[in-house]
């Protein structure tokens, strides 16, 4: 995300605007959602062993749910899913960078 911010700052100037295209937004949003899933899937699997989804996603004052959740110790991280998300981020950065790098090199009309 820091690299994206730098690219946007570099490619945007007072004379030229360099907005993200819909496809680049899609790649960034999909990568973000997949990253969240990669980080939370192990916890969700742990919680679903004992409680239904409704009790997990609602803010439950039940002590039983909170006590069980406090016993969670990360066991597995889905590196494949995380890598897919990173590839989507890199694809968005590359398409944005290549598109505006070409435009920046071409003479102004």
Secondary structure, 3 states (H helix, E strand, C coil): CHHHHHHHHHHCCCCCCCCCCHHHHHHHHHHHHHHHHHHHHHHHHHHHCCCCHHHHHCCCCCHHHHHHHHCCCCCCCCHHHHHHHHHHHHHHHHHHHHHHHHHHHCCCC
